[in-house]
Amino acid sequence: RFTMFVFIVCFFNFLPRERKIHICLYLLQVVILRIMSASILKAGTFKHITCRNNIYPKSTLQRFPVPDDFVFWSAEYVNYSPPVYTAPHINGQPWADPDIGCVDFQPKWNQLDGAVNRVSFNGIYKIENGLPINPIGRTGLSGRGLLGRWGPNHAADPVVTRWKRNADGSVSINSDTQKKMLQMVAIQRHDNNMWAIPGGMVDPGEKITATLKREFMEEALDSFENQKVIEDFFAKGNEIYKGYVDDFRNTDNAWMETVAYNFHDDSGAQVGKLALSAGDDAANVKWLDIDSTIKLHANHIDIIKEVIKRLNAYW
């Protein structure tokens, strides 16, 4: 190895100055890409992994393979040729955009387009050949897939929590860490059977606060009988995340973004005492014990970790 090192150094010294600069810049770019890739793929960050799944959901279409080193658009991927796909049932839906190229469709990218919010929480996204480009990187699929909007598709996720309690009403404490144990309202999704935060899409012109309340009542309570309790409870919340979501529906031209708020029932006397009932959009609903073993939809586990930190709860 030492001999090889000496050979490389000697060879480098004989190169013209311009060639040395080009090589150094190339090596610097490789190092930067490696660091960025390691950062976005390591545990505890908002990953770009689920959206590179092999088979696109609700189809037999296979995504074009995207290795970790080629996720970022700045990494040259000469052979990258993703299939183009938009689910047939998307076309003509009132909540969906028309196809790119339709004469009457003139979207205003990176701004509020009438009642449709086309602004990304991740900043200005690029437009290439008339198509918005996923700000995080390649997904192995072009088109809209199962998503209604080109570019960002905005959702809101209410993380409703309470302390787990023993039969006598006292708060459960983990014996090893002496930290309180937390529970969250979780719904089981129809599409992948995974447990998830009971969130949903923000309707055009709708305020985030309205979406948070509406989605929780529709998916977790399936009733408006306790609307006054919900109104009071949802009046106070803490924003814990705003940005890109590593969703299995994401494509190179359409992706999910969310705003997540934590609403904590410290006494368990508000939402914590209400009977949960799954709505039409959920297969099941329950108070889910939170610890490091739970598996959740998309990047919801990372959102929950932020709640754990804020409340200093057991993990």
C-alpha positions in Angstrom: 0.0 0.0 0.0 2.9 2.4 0.8 4.4 1.7 -2.6 1.1 2.5 -4.3 0.7 5.7 -2.3 4.2 6.8 -3.3 3.4 6.1 -6.9 0.2 8.1 -6.8 1.9 11.1 -5.2 4.7 11.0 -7.8 2.2 10.7 -10.6 0.2 13.6 -9.2 3.3 15.8 -8.9 4.0 15.4 -12.6 0.5 16.5 -13.7 -0.1 20.1 -15.0 -1.5 22.6 -12.5 -5.0 22.7 -14.2 -5.3 18.9 -14.1 -4.4 18.9 -10.4 -7.1 21.4 -9.7 -9.7 19.4 -11.6 -8.8 16.2 -9.7 -8.9 18.0 -6.3 -12.4 19.5 -7.1 -13.7 16.1 -8.2 -12.4 14.4 -5.0 -13.9 17.2 -2.9 -17.3 16.7 -4.6 -17.1 12.9 -3.9 -16.4 13.6 -0.3 -19.2 16.1 0.0 -21.7 13.7 -1.6 -20.6 10.9 0.7 -21.1 13.1 3.8 -24.5 14.2 2.5 -25.6 10.7 1.8 -24.4 9.4 5.1 -26.3 12.2 6.9 -29.6 11.7 5.2 -29.5 7.9 5.5 -28.3 7.5 9.1 -30.8 6.7 11.9 -32.6 9.6 13.4 -32.8 11.8 10.2 -35.6 12.2 7.8 -34.6 9.4 5.3 -35.1 9.0 1.6 -35.4 5.2 1.7 -39.1 4.3 1.7 -39.7 6.3 -1.5 -37.1 4.1 -3.3 -39.0 0.9 -2.6 -38.8 -1.8 -5.3 -42.5 -2.0 -6.5 -44.6 1.1 -6.6 -47.7 0.7 -4.3 -51.0 -0.4 -5.9 -49.2 -1.3 -9.1 -46.8 -3.9 -10.6 -44.5 -1.2 -11.8 -40.8 -1.5 -10.7 -38.9 1.6 -9.8 -35.6 2.2 -11.5 -32.8 1.2 -9.0 -31.3 4.2 -7.1 -28.2 3.3 -5.0 -27.5 5.5 -2.0 -24.6 7.2 -3.8 -26.9 8.4 -6.6 -29.8 9.7 -4.6 -28.8 13.3 -4.9 -29.3 15.1 -8.3 -25.8 16.5 -8.0 -24.4 13.0 -8.4 -24.1 12.1 -12.1 -26.2 9.0 -13.0 -25.7 8.5 -16.7 -28.0 5.5 -17.1 -30.8 6.8 -14.9 -34.0 6.2 -16.9 -37.0 6.0 -14.5 -40.4 4.8 -15.8 -43.2 7.4 -16.0 -46.4 6.6 -14.1 -49.5 8.4 -12.9 -52.3 6.2 -11.4 -55.2 6.1 -13.9 -57.8 7.0 -11.2 -56.0 10.3 -10.5 -57.0 11.9 -13.8 -60.1 14.1 -13.6 -60.3 14.1 -9.8 -61.3 17.5 -8.3 -58.4 17.2 -5.8 -55.8 16.5 -8.5 -53.8 18.5 -11.1 -54.3 17.9 -14.8 -51.4 16.3 -16.7 -48.4 18.5 -17.6 -49.0 19.8 -21.1 -52.7 20.4 -20.8 -53.4 23.8 -22.5 -55.5 25.1 -19.6 -53.0 24.0 -16.9 -50.5 26.8 -16.2 -49.3 26.1 -12.7 -47.4 28.8 -10.7 -44.6 26.8 -9.2 -43.0 27.8 -5.8 -45.9 30.0 -4.9 -49.5 30.1 -3.8 -51.4 29.1 -7.0 -54.9 30.3 -6.3 -56.1 28.1 -3.4 -53.4 25.5 -4.1 -50.2 25.8 -2.1 -47.2 24.9 -4.4 -44.6 26.2 -1.9 -42.2 23.7 -0.5 -41.1 23.8 3.1 -37.7 22.7 1.8 -37.2 25.9 -0.2 -37.3 26.6 -3.9 -37.5 23.5 -6.0 -36.2 23.3 -9.6 -38.3 23.0 -12.7 -36.9 21.0 -15.6 -38.7 20.4 -18.8 -41.9 21.9 -17.2 -41.7 19.4 -14.3 -41.0 20.1 -10.6 -38.0 18.1 -9.3 -38.0 16.3 -6.0 -35.8 18.5 -3.7 -34.3 15.5 -1.8 -33.3 13.4 -4.8 -34.1 10.5 -7.2 -36.9 8.0 -6.4 -36.7 5.8 -9.5 -40.0 6.9 -10.8 -41.3 9.9 -12.8 -44.8 11.3 -13.0 -47.2 11.7 -10.1 -47.8 8.1 -9.1 -50.6 8.1 -6.6 -50.3 11.7 -5.6 -52.7 14.4 -6.8 -50.4 17.4 -7.1 -47.3 17.9 -9.1 -44.6 19.1 -6.7 -45.4 19.3 -3.0 -48.5 17.5 -1.7 -49.2 19.1 1.7 -50.5 17.1 4.7 -50.9 17.7 8.4 -50.2 15.2 11.2 -51.6 15.6 14.7 -49.6 13.7 17.2 -52.0 13.2 20.2 -50.3 11.8 23.3 -50.9 11.0 26.9 -49.0 9.3 29.7 -49.5 5.5 30.0 -51.2 4.8 33.3 -51.4 1.8 35.7 -54.6 0.3 36.9 -54.6 2.6 40.0 -54.3 5.7 37.7 -50.7 6.4 38.4 -48.3 7.2 35.5 -46.3 4.2 34.3 -42.5 4.6 34.9 -39.8 2.6 33.2 -37.8 0.9 35.9 -34.5 1.3 34.1 -34.6 4.9 33.1 -37.2 6.2 35.6 -38.8 8.1 32.7 -42.6 8.3 32.1 -44.0 6.0 29.4 -45.9 7.6 26.6 -48.9 6.6 24.4 -50.1 8.1 21.1 -53.3 7.8 19.1 -52.4 5.7 16.1 -54.5 4.5 13.2 -53.9 1.4 11.1 -53.7 2.3 7.4 -55.7 0.4 4.8 -53.0 0.5 2.1 -50.1 -1.0 4.0 -51.6 -2.1 7.3 -49.0 -0.1 9.2 -49.7 2.0 12.2 -49.5 5.7 11.6 -50.2 9.2 12.9 -53.9 10.0 12.0 -53.1 12.8 9.5 -54.3 13.7 6.1 -54.1 16.1 3.2 -54.6 19.8 3.5 -57.5 20.9 1.4 -57.0 23.9 -0.9 -57.3 27.1 1.1 -57.6 25.2 4.4 -55.6 26.3 7.4 -53.3 23.7 9.0 -55.1 24.0 12.3 -58.4 23.1 10.7 -56.8 20.1 8.9 -55.3 18.8 12.2 -58.6 18.8 14.0 -60.6 17.5 11.0 -58.3 14.6 10.3 -58.1 13.5 14.0 -61.9 13.6 14.4 -62.5 11.7 11.1 -59.9 9.0 11.5 -59.6 8.5 15.3 -63.0 9.5 16.7 -65.4 9.0 13.8 -67.8 11.3 15.6 -68.4 15.0 16.1 -70.1 14.5 19.5 -67.0 15.6 21.4 -66.3 18.6 19.1 -66.1 21.1 22.0 -63.5 19.0 23.8 -61.5 18.7 20.6 -61.7 22.4 19.9 -60.3 23.3 23.4 -57.7 20.6 23.3 -56.4 21.5 19.8 -56.2 25.2 20.7 -52.8 24.5 22.1 -50.1 22.5 20.3 -46.4 22.5 19.6 -45.0 22.3 16.1 -42.5 19.5 16.0 -41.7 19.1 12.3 -42.3 20.8 9.0 -40.9 19.5 5.7 -40.4 16.6 3.4 -41.8 13.1 4.2 -40.2 9.9 3.1 -43.4 8.5 1.7 -43.7 5.4 -0.4 -45.9 7.3 -2.9 -43.2 9.9 -3.7 -41.8 10.3 -7.2 -39.2 12.5 -8.9 -42.0 15.0 -9.7 -44.4 14.7 -6.8 -43.8 14.3 -3.1 -45.3 14.5 0.3 -44.6 17.2 2.9 -46.2 17.7 6.3 -46.6 19.9 9.3 -46.7 17.8 12.5 -48.0 19.2 15.8 -47.9 17.5 19.2 -51.1 17.8 21.4 -50.3 16.3 24.8 -53.0 15.5 27.3 -50.9 15.6 30.5 -53.6 14.7 32.9 -55.4 12.2 30.6 -58.7 14.0 31.4 -59.4 15.5 28.0 -58.8 13.5 24.8 -57.2 10.8 26.9 -60.5 9.7 28.3 -62.5 9.7 25.0 -63.5 6.4 23.3 -61.5 6.0 20.0 -63.3 4.8 16.9 -61.8 4.2 13.5 -63.2 6.3 10.6 -63.6 5.2 7.0 -60.0 6.1 6.2 -58.6 3.8 8.9 -58.7 0.1 9.5 -58.2 0.4 13.2 -57.3 2.9 15.9 -55.8 2.6 19.4 -53.6 4.2 22.1 -50.2 2.8 21.1 -47.4 2.3 23.6 -44.3 4.2 22.4 -40.9 2.7 22.7 -37.9 2.0 20.4 -39.5 -1.2 19.1 -42.5 0.3 17.3 -42.8 0.3 13.5 -44.7 3.2 11.9 -45.6 4.3 8.4 -43.2 6.5 6.4 -41.0 8.7 8.5 -43.5 8.9 11.4 -41.1 7.2 13.8 -38.7 10.2 13.4 -41.6 12.6 14.2 -42.4 10.6 17.3 -38.7 10.7 18.4 -39.0 14.5 18.4 -42.1 14.3 20.7 -40.1 11.9 23.0 -37.3 14.5 23.2 -39.7 17.4 23.9 -41.6 15.5 26.7 -38.4 13.7 28.0 -40.3 10.4 27.9 -39.1 6.9 27.9 -37.8 5.5 24.6 
